[in-house]
Amino acid sequence: MRENERGSHTGGGWNPTWHSPLDVWTTFTDDDFRLGLNAAQTTLSAIAELTGARITD
């Protein structure tokens, strides 16, 4: 179900670079990638906090 929803959003024009000449790595800046990394770190940190996960030696 989630995949169908993602496909309809992307195919419906929600992603302006989807299958266009802009849909290449060189279009995006380091800041774009840092934003994505920051979002991933924040999400994983929240999940770890909620589940009580800890790093052990």
C-alpha angles and dihedrals in degrees: 000000000000091000091052091051092048090049093050092049094048094041090046092063101263090128107057094196097048109130094343132119087265092060094098135104093248091063092068126072130218087258090059091054092044089053090053092047091048091051091050092048092048092049094047091046091053092049091049091049093049094047095042093239116171134188113238131192 
